[in-house]
């Protein structure tokens, strides 16, 4: 009986040592971490990627960039803005938007961002500028012939 107690007691002590060691190491790790108080920030930054279909003519891509500038610059809470057609990706032609909201009220920010997003959708629909969605083209090769099957517009 004493041996069983010794074993349980030693296992319990080993567990306590392991927990203490883990606690000390975890505290040391978090002690070196940078903590950012988001309530102290003066503005909110948003990164947005807007994808257009590959069959969008260059003039419409340019028009989309102009519309985005009008929408974001036209909002009273826009503090700063960067917009541009930045890359050709797998599915869409990508336009990036970096937008800074003037204050740190997240509630106001979400409501304002929704207003701008709805304006983008309405203006793009009106101008017949199409948003892209992920697509894949599959080529089938049979007896020397190749035929393409498209997975949709992108």
N, C-alpha and C positions, 0 to 999 in steps of 0.2 A: 504494500500500500504506500509506503514511504517513497519508493522509487517512482511510482506513478505521480505522486504529488510533486516530487523533484522535477520530473519531466514537464509537467503542466506549468509549474512555477517558472522554470527556465524558458519555456516557450513564451509565457506571458511577459517576462522581462525582455526577451529578444524582440517581441512585438512592440513593447513600449519604446525601446531604443530605436527601432526602425521608424516608428511614428514620429518620435522626437527629431531624429535626423532628417526625415522628410520635411517636417515643419520648419526646421532651421534652414534647409536648402531652399524651400519655397519662399520663405521670408527674404532670404538673400537675393533671390531672383527678382521678386517683385520690388525690392528696395532699389534696384538699379533701373527699373522701368520708368519711362516717361509717362506722366499722367497729364492728360489734357482736359481742362475744365471747359466743356463745350458752351456752358452758359456765359463764359467770359469772351467768346468770340464776338466780333463786331458785325460779321456778315456770314452768309451761308453760300458755299460754292456748290454748283451742280454741274456734273459732266453728263452730256447727252449725246448719243449717236443716233442719227436719223438716216435710215437706208432708203435709197431710191432704186427702182428697178433698172437693170442694165440697158433696157431699151429706151431710157429717158434721154432725149436729145440734150446736148450741151446747153442750149439756151434755157431749157426748163430746169436744169441743174442750177444754172446761174440765178434763175428766177426764184427757185426754192431758197437759195442762200439769201437773196434780197428779202423775201417774205419773212424768213426767220429773223433777220436783223430788224425789220419793221415791228414784228410782234414783240420781241424781247426788249428792244430799245423803247418801244412805246409803253411799256409797263412802268408805272411810277416807282416800283421798288427795285428796278434794275440798277445796280451800282456800277458794274463793269461787265464787259461782254467780249467774247472771242468766238467767231463763227467762220468756218471754211470747209470747202470740199477737200478732204484730206487723204482719201485712199479708195482704191478698188479692192473690195474684199471678195470672199468666196461667193456670196449671194448679192449684196447690194453695192451701189455706189454710196460711199459714206460721207455724210456731212457731220462734222463735230460741232458741238455747242458747249462752251464753258461760260456759265452764267453765275454772277455773284448777286445775291439778294442783299438789300441794304441793311437789314437788321438781323437779330438772332431769334426772332419769334417763330418757332417751328410751325405753330398753328397757322399763322398768317402766310408763311412760306408755302405750306402745302396747298392752301386755298389759292394763292397766286399762281403757283406752278400749274395747278389744274386749269385755271383760266387761260394761261398761255398755251398749254397742251391742246385744249379744245379749240383755241384760235388757230393753231397750226393745222389741226385736222380739218377745220372748216375751210381755211384758206387753200390748203392743198387740194381738197375735194373740188372747190370752186375753179381752181386753175388746172384741174385734171393732172395733178402731179401724184404719181402712185408710189406708195410705200412698198418696199420689197419685203419678201418673206423668204426663209431658207428654201433653197431648191437644190436639186441634184440632177445632172444629166447622165443617163446611162447609155453607153454604146454597146450594142449587141453585134457580135461578129459571127457570121455563119457562112461557111464555104467561100471565104474571100470577100464577102460583101459586108459592109458596115452600115447599120442603120441606127439613128439616134432616137431614143425615147426620152422625152423631156418630163421631168417630175413636176412641172408647173412653171409659172412665170416668176422671175426673181430679179 
